[in-house]
Amino acid sequence: MDTNLTFDKLPAAVQEVNLRLKRIESILCENTKAAPVEADKRMNVQETAKYLDCAVATIYGLVFRRLIPHEKKGKRLYFHKSELNDWLKKGKRLTIEEIRSEI
């Protein structure tokens, strides 16, 4: 885009800005459509262990003690990424500053 904008160049400049804006909007729309699918992705035990950065045996132990949100279909266990994120947030410990701000 030309930095020396004159009145004669104004229609072309507006058209170029409009085209760039449409490209940005299309990119944003593509990204927002993909995000919810990824956020609520269904995962198996191995994927869940990798996502939570722990051993598969740890996942089975949490399931056995019913400490982690999961669903069971036959012999298979499934976990939803959004539920795991909520579960992790519930276990978050408040910082001293957060405790003080609540008081």
C-alpha positions as CSV (number, residue, x, y, z in Angstrom):
1,M,0.0,0.0,0.0
2,D,1.3,3.4,-1.0
3,T,2.2,5.7,2.0
4,N,1.7,8.9,0.0
5,L,-2.1,9.0,-0.1
6,T,-3.7,11.6,-2.3
7,F,-7.4,12.3,-3.0
8,D,-7.0,10.6,-6.4
9,K,-5.6,7.4,-4.9
10,L,-8.3,7.2,-2.2
11,P,-10.7,4.8,-3.9
12,A,-8.0,2.4,-4.7
13,A,-6.7,2.6,-1.1
14,V,-10.1,2.0,0.3
15,Q,-10.6,-1.0,-2.0
16,E,-7.2,-2.5,-0.9
17,V,-8.1,-1.9,2.8
18,N,-11.5,-3.6,2.2
19,L,-9.8,-6.6,0.6
20,R,-7.4,-7.0,3.4
21,L,-10.2,-6.8,6.0
22,K,-12.1,-9.5,4.2
23,R,-9.0,-11.7,4.3
24,I,-8.5,-11.1,8.0
25,E,-12.2,-11.9,8.7
26,S,-12.0,-15.2,6.7
27,I,-8.9,-16.2,8.7
28,L,-10.6,-15.4,12.0
29,C,-13.7,-17.3,11.0
30,E,-11.7,-20.4,10.1
31,N,-9.9,-20.2,13.4
32,T,-13.0,-19.8,15.5
33,K,-14.7,-22.7,13.7
34,A,-11.8,-25.1,14.5
35,A,-11.4,-24.1,18.2
36,P,-14.6,-25.5,19.6
37,V,-14.0,-28.9,18.0
38,E,-10.5,-29.0,19.5
39,A,-11.7,-27.8,22.9
40,D,-14.2,-30.6,23.2
41,K,-12.2,-33.3,21.5
42,R,-12.9,-36.9,22.8
43,M,-9.6,-38.6,23.8
44,N,-8.6,-42.2,24.7
45,V,-6.5,-43.1,27.7
46,Q,-3.2,-42.7,25.9
47,E,-4.1,-39.3,24.5
48,T,-5.4,-38.2,27.9
49,A,-2.1,-39.3,29.6
50,K,-0.1,-37.3,27.0
51,Y,-2.4,-34.3,27.4
52,L,-2.1,-34.3,31.2
53,D,1.6,-35.3,31.1
54,C,1.3,-38.3,33.3
55,A,1.5,-42.1,33.0
56,V,-1.3,-44.2,31.6
57,A,-1.3,-46.1,34.9
58,T,-2.0,-42.8,36.7
59,I,-5.1,-42.2,34.5
60,Y,-6.4,-45.7,35.3
61,G,-5.9,-45.1,39.0
62,L,-7.8,-41.8,38.8
63,V,-10.6,-43.5,36.9
64,F,-10.7,-46.4,39.4
65,R,-11.1,-43.9,42.3
66,R,-13.6,-41.8,40.2
67,L,-11.5,-38.7,40.6
68,I,-11.3,-37.8,36.9
69,P,-14.3,-37.1,34.6
70,H,-14.7,-39.9,32.0
71,E,-17.1,-42.0,30.2
72,K,-17.0,-45.7,29.6
73,K,-18.4,-47.5,26.5
74,G,-17.9,-51.2,26.8
75,K,-14.3,-51.7,27.7
76,R,-13.1,-48.4,26.4
77,L,-12.6,-45.2,28.4
78,Y,-13.1,-41.7,26.9
79,F,-12.3,-38.3,28.1
80,H,-13.5,-34.9,26.9
81,K,-10.8,-32.2,26.7
82,S,-13.2,-29.5,27.9
83,E,-14.2,-31.6,31.0
84,L,-10.5,-32.2,31.7
85,N,-9.8,-28.5,31.5
86,D,-12.6,-27.8,33.9
87,W,-11.4,-30.5,36.2
88,L,-7.9,-29.1,36.2
89,K,-9.2,-25.6,37.0
90,K,-11.2,-26.9,40.0
91,G,-7.9,-28.2,41.5
92,K,-6.1,-24.9,41.1
93,R,-4.8,-23.4,44.3
94,L,-5.2,-19.7,44.8
95,T,-2.2,-17.5,45.2
96,I,-1.7,-15.3,48.3
97,E,-2.7,-12.3,46.2
98,E,-5.9,-13.9,45.0
99,I,-6.8,-14.9,48.6
100,R,-6.2,-11.3,49.8
101,S,-8.3,-9.8,46.9
102,E,-11.2,-12.1,47.9
103,I,-11.0,-10.8,51.5
